[in-house]
Structure formats: structure tokens, C-alpha cells
Amino acid sequence: MPASDPHEESPITTPSPKNVVIVGGSVAGLFAALALSRQGHRITVLEGEVLPQCDSPVEAFERWERRGAPQSRHSHAFLARLHNGIRDRAPDLYADLLAAGAETLPFSDLVEATFDNPELIPEDDEIVLLACRRITLDWVLRRHVENTTPTRYLDGVKVRGLIATRDQASGLPRIEGVRVQRASGETETLSADLVVDASGRNTQLASWLEAIGSEPLEKDSEGCGIFYCSRFYRILDGVKAPGLEGPIGGDLGYLKYAIFLGDSGIFSITLAASPDDAPLRGVRNADTFQAVAQALPTTGPWVDPAVAAPVTDVYTYANLKNTLRHFARDGKPLVLGLYPIGDALMHQNPISGRGCTVAWISAWLLADTYAKHPDEPLAFAEELSAEVDRQLVPWYANMREQDRATKERTEVDRKGEDPFVFQRDDGSVDPKAYMRSVLLHGLIPALREDIVVTRAFMRVFNMLDDPRDLMAAPDLLGRVMAVWGRREEREPLHMGPGRVDMLEKIRAATE
């Protein structure tokens, strides 16, 4: 099922502009401000943090500290669905990003580094990633919204609660505004026809709703079983970047890693491991991080001191969870006149790189649905909830299952067992080990041998196709199984040293 943006028509201008208050001034809030302001609504964005004015994304990278959005200091891959959405629905923003140094990474470039004379198809033009630092996106987006829309942006403002009445027709609480506190301590009430919660994964929405007597906001939340560390580097003057051939990362079981290209000669490396793996927690140390990155075949050439130098410390991101908040129950919203988007609605393991794309999708789903039902709050919430279930929830379920599988593999590793041996002593097959074997010895090598598999994988990775489609297509599964069937005929793909060898490198780096 294609998962591309279903709303590619020109923005709708509403005949009756509404007052919209957006709680949160990071990407989700600013995407919503952009979409809703272009429909003619009066937008106020409330941001709790006060960020210094900066004249360039380079200055912002050096000076901005987003305590409410720690992920802004980590590696990012802006997926094709986000790239295409910005290009098609906000071409002026797209031009601003390119002018600020963002670069495009088309599928054709990626596969030409792996395949000889790859056979491309027209649909491959949809697979284009956007490469830049997260703070570059933040800086360009905020500047763009401030310069091209009448949005009122208030920083240093904390939301302390909701203003609500009772809707007579539905019996639900009807949100009519927010109570805020400014940095000076002054409090006031801001009225709103619609409140958008874009305050991120640490949203206080549950307590706000409880305070007005709403039904409780329930959520599914499960630990990702991972922490990750990122560090940014700059290519030295006069040095040519090593280039990327094959996958940009890998999964060693005990360690995941990836490299992310940015703007202005900057790239970043991310290393991720289980928080229960005490020796691997050492990658939070700069010397250990460097030693591990140098030992990996993909990242090693990039972090060679003759090629690049670090420009930041090591940033750590921990206590990660996959969380889905159920703002609607049986299709009915908990309240009217309010809806969460982005991480406030759903957040996943950041290793997937989906956060900003989910922010974009949810912001435009909200804006497009509101354009259809500006005076029908119940119909607006019901239709938006249905679209969230259709377009976003499958990605949450997909990430949760991936993380569960990773945790199971880690447990097998720690027992000293081979997680890929699926034949049991009694002749039966361990289905989970069998699937791990198919992924390691089938899917991963197929990505280097079969462009049809690579294309299908990249479309799902970039949120262009439904995640349930990847292994469901008979032809695709047959191709993967054919590669798996030849697993004994090829040398194992070297993605990095084993855990014992890596721990030796870590010990050497810390002596």
C-alpha cells in the first residue's frame, strides 16, 4: 500500500480564519504553523525555551541547546517522504534548505555505488533523502515561518493548563484556550478555536486533560532496549570525503552503527547498544567512541584523523521508548478542539530516523482535515484519528516489533548461544532464529545483490510504502530466500569485529 502524502493539492484557504494555538516551537509545531497559516488561520506558537537569534545554521549549531529536544544534537536522516513533502508542498522552504547547504541523496547515487549499471525505473525518482543537520532544519524552518507567514512566535512561555467548557451536543470537554506563564512570571489566558499539542515526547497533555475532567489519556509505551551516542565531525580542508559504498550502517547484534551526511562538510556517526551492556556504555567517552568508530568498516575511513576532525563532544540519548498515545478511543476523541501531533502523539526508537517525517505527516494531516471541518470539531477529530490509525500507527507497530526482536537477539547473545542457529536438537525449527537467519543471510546480502530488493527496502525505509509490504510480496520474498539459499556459497559479510574483539579495543582506548 503506497504511503505517500495523499493530499498533494494546493493549500486550501478557509473562508473563516480560526485562532490556532500551537504548543511547541520545534519541527512539529512549525510544520503545523506553516500548513495552517497557509490556509489563512491566525497562528500563535508557544515555545518554552528561549533560543538566541543566530544569523546562520552554523552559528545556531554552536549556540542552540534544545533541552526540550535533545534529539536535535544527534544524527538525522531526513527520509524521502519528508523530502518529497517539503519539495511538493512547501517549495519555498525547500529552496531555503538547499540554500543553507542541505543536499539531496537520490536513490540512483546510492545504488550506483553498489551495483554495476543498475537498472533504474521512474519510481526511483521518489526515493530522495535530504542531508543536513537537525539544527539546520530547525533554523531554516523557524526563519522561514517567521519571514513568510504572519505566525506569532512567543518563546519563554510555559503552558500551565487548558481552558474548557462542555460541548452540549457530544457531552465532551471543548477546549477553548490555554493558560500560560511567561518568563517574567506573568500569567494569562489565550483563547483558541484549536489547540495543537506539538510539545514533544515529554508532553504534559495527560495531566492537562485530567485537570479538566477528561477521560484519561491512555498510552502504549515500551522501552526500546537501546541507548545511542552521536558525534559530529568536519572533513578537513583540502580532503576529499571517502564516499559511501554499500550500507551506511550495520547491526552487529551487540552494537548498531551508522553514518549520516550533513551540510557544510559536516557528518555524524551514531553508535547504539543495550543500556544493560555495561562495557558498551563506554562509548559515551570520546576516546572510546573514536576507537569503536575507527574499528568499523563503514565509519573507519571517515573518522581517520587525516580525513576529519570531531567538532563536538559525544552526545548521549538514553531512556528511549516507543510510545503511542491514544487520543481517540473507539474512534471518538477525548476532547474537542485539541489534537496532538509529532512526538506528543507517537514517538519511536530514534534509530529509525522517522521522527521529523512523522511530525510532517501528522502536521499536514491535521491541517488538511481541519480545512474540511473548521466548524465541526467532532468530525475533524474523528476523521483525523482515522487517518492517524491508517497512516502512522503501522509504523509504531513496526518499530516496536523490531525492538522486541533486537532485545531477544541480545538475550541469546548474552547466553553465549548463536542467535542464528535455527535447527533444534530434536530436529524442529526455532521460528525466531530462522527469521533472524533469513534477515542476516538473506535480506542483508540481497540489498547488495538484487536491486529489486534494494528498491523495496529503501521505499519502506523512507516511509513511501507500508512497512507490512516488505516481506509480504511473494516475488520479493522469493528473491530474498534465493539469496538465503546460497548462504554457504559466499564469504560472510564483514560488518565489524565481534563483541570480544571490540571490548579489547575499548579497553585499549581507556588504558
C-alpha positions in Angstrom: 0.0 0.0 0.0 1.6 3.3 -1.0 2.1 5.6 1.9 2.9 8.8 0.0 1.1 12.0 1.0 -2.5 11.7 -0.1 -3.1 15.5 0.0 -1.0 16.9 -2.8 -3.4 19.5 -3.9 -2.8 23.3 -3.4 -3.3 24.6 0.1 -6.9 25.4 0.9 -7.7 28.9 2.1 -10.5 28.9 4.6 -13.3 31.5 4.3 -13.5 31.8 8.1 -10.0 32.0 9.7 -9.6 30.5 13.1 -7.4 31.2 16.1 -5.0 28.3 16.5 -2.6 28.0 19.4 0.3 25.6 18.8 2.1 24.3 22.0 5.8 23.7 21.0 8.0 25.5 18.6 10.2 22.7 17.3 9.7 21.0 13.9 6.2 19.5 14.5 4.9 22.8 15.8 6.5 24.8 13.0 5.3 22.4 10.3 1.8 22.8 11.7 2.2 26.6 11.7 3.3 26.6 8.1 0.5 24.4 7.0 -2.3 26.1 8.9 -1.1 29.7 8.2 -1.2 29.0 4.5 -4.9 28.2 4.9 -5.4 31.7 6.4 -5.7 30.8 10.1 -4.2 33.1 12.8 -1.4 31.1 14.4 0.3 31.6 17.8 3.2 29.3 18.6 4.2 28.9 22.2 7.8 27.7 22.9 9.1 27.1 26.4 12.7 27.6 25.6 14.4 30.9 24.6 16.9 30.4 21.8 19.4 33.1 20.9 18.9 34.8 17.5 21.5 33.4 15.1 22.5 34.6 11.6 23.3 31.2 10.2 22.7 27.5 10.8 26.4 27.2 11.7 26.0 29.7 14.5 22.8 28.0 15.6 24.6 24.7 15.8 27.2 26.2 18.0 24.8 28.2 20.3 21.5 26.4 20.5 20.9 24.0 23.3 17.5 22.4 23.0 16.8 20.9 26.4 13.3 20.1 25.3 14.5 18.4 22.1 17.8 16.6 22.9 17.5 14.7 19.7 18.5 17.9 17.8 22.1 17.2 18.8 22.0 13.7 17.3 22.4 12.3 13.8 19.4 12.6 11.5 18.4 11.2 8.1 15.5 13.1 6.6 13.6 10.5 4.8 12.3 10.6 1.2 8.7 11.1 2.3 9.7 14.2 4.2 11.9 15.4 1.4 9.2 14.9 -1.2 6.6 16.6 1.1 8.7 19.7 1.6 9.6 19.8 -2.1 6.0 19.5 -3.3 4.0 21.4 -0.6 6.5 24.0 0.5 8.9 24.6 -2.4 10.0 27.9 -1.0 11.1 26.2 2.2 12.8 23.5 0.1 14.7 26.3 -1.7 15.7 27.8 1.7 17.0 24.5 2.9 19.2 23.9 -0.2 20.5 27.5 0.0 21.5 26.7 3.6 23.6 23.8 2.5 21.2 20.9 2.6 22.0 18.3 0.0 19.9 15.6 -1.7 20.8 11.9 -1.8 18.9 10.3 -4.7 18.5 6.5 -4.9 20.4 6.5 -8.2 23.5 7.7 -6.4 23.2 5.2 -3.6 22.8 2.2 -5.9 25.4 3.2 -8.4 27.9 2.9 -5.6 26.9 -0.7 -5.1 25.7 -2.1 -8.5 27.3 -2.1 -11.9 24.9 -0.5 -14.4 21.8 -0.6 -12.1 18.5 -0.8 -14.0 16.5 2.2 -12.7 12.8 2.8 -13.0 10.8 6.1 -13.0 9.5 5.4 -9.4 13.1 5.6 -8.2 12.9 9.4 -8.5 10.7 9.3 -5.4 13.5 7.9 -3.3 15.5 11.0 -2.4 16.8 11.7 1.1 17.6 15.1 2.4 21.0 15.5 4.1 21.6 18.2 6.7 21.9 18.6 10.4 18.8 18.7 12.5 19.6 22.2 13.8 20.0 23.4 10.2 16.4 22.2 9.6 15.3 23.9 12.8 17.0 27.2 12.0 15.8 27.3 8.4 12.2 26.3 9.3 11.8 28.9 12.1 13.3 31.6 10.0 11.0 30.6 7.1 7.9 30.6 9.2 8.8 34.0 10.7 9.5 35.6 7.3 6.8 34.1 5.2 3.7 33.8 7.5 2.0 36.1 10.0 2.6 33.5 12.7 3.1 35.0 16.2 6.0 33.1 17.9 6.2 33.5 21.7 9.2 32.0 23.4 9.8 31.6 27.1 6.2 30.7 27.6 5.0 27.7 29.6 1.5 26.2 29.2 0.0 25.6 32.7 -3.3 24.2 31.7 -6.3 24.1 29.3 -9.5 26.3 29.3 -12.5 24.1 28.7 -16.3 24.1 28.6 -18.7 21.2 28.0 -19.9 20.6 24.4 -23.7 20.1 24.7 -24.1 18.0 21.5 -21.4 15.4 22.3 -21.0 15.8 26.0 -17.2 16.0 25.6 -15.0 18.8 27.0 -14.5 21.5 24.5 -11.1 23.2 24.6 -11.3 27.0 24.2 -7.8 28.1 25.0 -4.7 27.6 27.3 -3.4 29.2 30.5 0.2 30.3 30.1 3.0 31.7 32.2 5.6 33.9 30.7 9.3 34.1 31.7 8.5 37.1 33.8 6.1 35.0 35.9 3.1 36.8 34.5 0.1 34.5 33.7 -2.6 35.0 31.1 -5.2 33.1 29.1 -5.0 32.7 25.3 -8.2 31.8 23.6 -8.2 29.4 20.7 -10.6 27.6 18.3 -8.0 24.8 18.0 -5.1 23.9 20.3 -2.3 21.7 18.7 -0.1 19.9 21.1 3.4 19.7 19.5 5.3 19.8 22.8 7.2 16.6 22.2 7.6 13.2 23.9 7.5 14.8 27.3 4.2 16.4 26.8 2.0 17.2 29.8 -1.1 16.5 27.9 -2.3 13.7 30.2 -2.2 16.0 33.3 -3.8 18.8 31.4 -6.7 16.6 30.4 -7.0 15.1 33.9 -7.3 18.7 35.3 -10.4 19.4 33.2 -12.1 16.1 34.0 -11.5 14.4 30.7 -11.4 10.6 30.3 -7.8 9.6 31.0 -5.2 9.7 28.2 -4.0 6.1 27.7 -0.8 5.1 26.0 1.2 2.1 24.9 4.8 2.5 25.9 7.7 0.1 25.8 11.4 0.5 26.2 13.5 0.4 23.0 16.2 -1.6 24.8 18.8 0.8 23.4 20.8 4.0 24.1 22.7 5.8 21.5 25.6 8.2 21.2 26.4 10.6 18.3 29.3 12.8 17.4 29.8 15.3 14.7 32.9 15.6 12.5 34.1 18.0 9.8 36.0 16.9 6.7 39.4 18.6 6.8 40.1 21.4 4.3 41.5 20.0 1.0 40.5 16.4 1.8 38.0 14.5 -0.3 35.3 12.7 1.6 35.8 8.9 1.5 32.4 8.2 -0.1 29.9 5.6 0.8 29.8 2.2 -0.9 27.0 -0.1 0.3 25.0 0.3 3.6 25.5 3.4 5.6 25.5 1.3 8.8 25.2 -2.1 10.3 24.0 -4.2 13.1 26.5 -6.4 14.9 23.9 -7.6 17.4 25.7 -6.1 20.4 26.2 -2.8 18.6 24.4 -0.8 15.8 26.1 1.9 13.9 25.5 4.4 11.1 27.0 7.4 9.4 24.9 10.4 8.4 25.9 13.0 5.9 25.1 16.6 6.8 25.6 20.1 5.4 28.7 22.4 5.3 31.2 19.5 5.3 29.7 18.1 8.5 28.8 14.4 9.1 27.9 12.4 12.2 28.4 8.9 13.5 25.9 7.2 15.7 26.7 4.2 17.9 23.9 2.3 19.7 23.9 -0.5 22.2 21.8 -2.0 25.0 21.8 0.1 28.2 22.3 -3.2 30.1 25.6 -3.8 28.4 28.0 -2.1 30.9 31.2 -2.3 28.8 29.5 -0.8 25.7 28.3 2.2 27.8 31.9 3.3 27.5 31.2 4.7 24.0 29.9 7.8 25.9 33.6 8.6 26.3 35.2 10.5 23.4 38.3 8.3 23.1 36.2 5.1 23.3 33.8 6.4 20.7 36.7 7.2 18.4 38.2 3.8 18.8 34.9 2.0 18.1 34.2 4.1 15.1 37.7 3.5 13.7 37.2 -0.3 14.1 34.0 -0.3 11.9 34.4 -0.8 8.1 31.8 1.8 7.2 32.8 4.6 9.6 36.5 3.9 10.0 37.7 5.7 6.8 35.6 8.7 7.7 36.9 9.3 11.2 40.6 8.8 10.2 42.4 11.8 11.8 43.9 12.5 8.4 40.4 12.9 6.9 38.2 14.5 9.5 38.2 16.1 13.0 35.5 16.0 15.6 33.7 19.3 16.2 31.5 18.2 19.1 31.6 16.1 22.2 29.8 12.8 22.3 26.1 13.3 22.8 24.2 10.5 24.6 20.5 9.8 24.2 19.0 7.3 26.7 15.8 6.2 28.3 14.2 5.7 24.9 10.7 4.3 24.5 8.3 3.5 21.7 5.1 5.3 22.8 1.7 5.7 21.2 -0.9 8.0 22.9 -4.5 7.1 22.3 -6.1 10.4 22.0 -9.2 8.8 20.5 -11.0 5.8 22.0 -13.1 3.7 19.6 -12.8 6.5 17.1 -14.1 9.1 19.5 -11.7 11.9 20.8 -11.3 12.5 24.5 -11.9 16.2 24.0 -12.8 18.6 21.2 -10.7 21.5 19.9 -7.4 19.9 20.6 -5.2 17.3 18.9 -1.5 16.1 19.5 0.9 15.7 16.6 4.5 14.6 16.2 6.2 13.1 19.2 3.4 14.2 21.5 1.2 11.7 19.6 3.7 9.0 18.8 7.4 8.5 19.1 9.6 5.6 18.2 13.2 4.5 18.5 15.2 7.4 17.1 17.4 4.9 15.3 14.6 4.6 12.7 15.1 8.2 11.6 11.3 8.7 11.4 10.7 11.4 13.9 10.7 14.5 11.7 8.8 12.7 8.9 6.1 11.7 11.4 6.0 15.3 12.5 5.5 16.5 8.9 2.8 13.9 8.1 0.8 14.5 11.3 1.0 18.3 10.9 -0.3 18.2 7.4 -2.9 15.6 8.1 -4.2 17.9 10.9 -4.2 21.0 8.6 -5.9 19.2 5.7 -8.5 17.7 7.9 -9.2 21.0 9.7 -9.6 22.7 6.3 -12.5 20.2 5.7 -14.1 20.6 9.1 -13.3 24.0 10.6 -16.6 24.3 12.3 -17.2 20.6 13.0 -14.8 19.7 15.9 -16.2 16.2 16.3 -16.0 15.3 12.6 -12.5 16.9 12.5 -11.2 14.7 15.4 -12.9 11.5 14.1 -11.5 11.8 10.6 -8.0 12.8 11.8 -8.0 9.9 14.2 -8.9 7.5 11.4 -6.0 8.9 9.2 -3.6 8.6 12.1 -4.6 4.9 12.5 -4.2 4.3 8.8 -1.0 6.3 8.0 1.0 6.4 11.2 0.1 3.6 13.7 1.6 0.8 11.4 5.0 2.5 11.7 4.8 2.4 15.5 3.8 -1.2 15.5 6.7 -2.0 13.1 9.3 -0.3 15.3 8.0 -1.9 18.4 8.3 -5.4 16.8 11.8 -4.6 15.5 12.9 -3.6 19.0 11.4 -6.7 20.6 13.3 -8.8 18.1 16.5 -7.0 18.8 16.2 -7.5 22.6 15.5 -11.2 22.1 18.7 -11.5 19.9 20.7 -9.7 22.6 19.5 -12.1 25.2 20.5 -15.1 23.2 23.9 -13.5 22.6 24.5 -13.0 26.3 23.8 -16.6 26.9 26.7 -17.5 24.7 24.4 -19.0 22.1 24.4 -18.4 18.3 21.2 -16.4 17.7 21.1 -17.5 14.0 21.2 -21.3 14.6 17.5 -22.3 14.0 17.8 -26.1 13.9 17.0 -27.5 17.3 18.5 -30.7 18.7 15.2 -32.5 18.2 15.0 -31.6 14.6 12.4 -28.8 15.0 12.9 -25.2 13.9 13.1 -22.2 16.1 11.0 -19.7 14.2 12.6 -16.6 15.6 16.1 -17.9 15.0 15.0 -18.9 11.5 13.8 -15.3 10.8 17.0 -13.9 12.2 18.9 -16.1 9.8 16.8 -15.0 6.8 17.4 -11.4 7.6 21.1 -11.8 8.2 21.9 -14.2 5.4 19.1 -13.3 3.0 17.8 -9.8 3.2 21.1 -8.0 4.1 23.2 -9.6 1.3 20.2 -9.2 -1.1 20.5 -5.5 -0.6 23.9 -5.7 -2.3 23.0 -8.2 -5.0 19.4 -7.5 -6.1 18.3 -4.0 -6.9 14.6 -5.1 -6.8 15.1 -6.0 -3.1 17.1 -2.8 -2.5 14.4 -0.7 -4.0 11.6 -2.3 -2.0 13.7 -1.9 1.2 14.5 1.7 0.6 10.9 2.6 -0.2 9.8 1.1 3.2 12.8 2.7 5.0 11.8 6.1 3.6 8.2 5.6 4.6 7.0 5.6 1.0 5.4 2.1 1.3 3.7 0.4 4.1 6.1 -1.5 6.4 3.9 -4.5 6.2 4.5 -4.8 2.5 8.2 -5.5 2.6 8.2 -9.3 3.2 4.6 -9.8 2.2 5.1 -9.6 -1.6 5.7 -13.1 -3.0 8.2 -12.1 -5.6 10.2 -10.1 -3.1 10.2 -12.9 -0.5 11.3 -15.4 -3.2 14.3 -13.2 -4.1 15.4 -12.9 -0.5 15.0 -16.6 0.0 17.0 -17.3 -3.1 19.9 -15.3 -1.7 19.5 -17.0 1.7 19.7 -20.4 0.0 23.2 -19.5 -1.3 24.4 -18.5 2.2 27.0 -21.3 2.3 28.5 -20.2 -1.1 29.7 -16.8 -0.1 32.0 -15.2 2.4 30.1 -13.8 5.4 29.6 -10.0 5.1 32.0 -8.3 7.4 30.2 -5.6 9.2 32.6 -5.2 12.1 34.5 -7.1 14.8 32.8 -9.4 17.2 32.0 -8.3 20.7 35.1 -9.8 22.3 37.4 -8.1 19.9 35.6 -4.8 20.2 35.8 -4.9 24.0 39.6 -5.3 23.6 39.7 -2.2 21.5 37.6 -0.4 24.1 40.0 -1.5 26.9 43.0 -0.4 24.9 41.4 3.1 24.3 40.8 3.6 28.0 44.2 2.5 29.3 
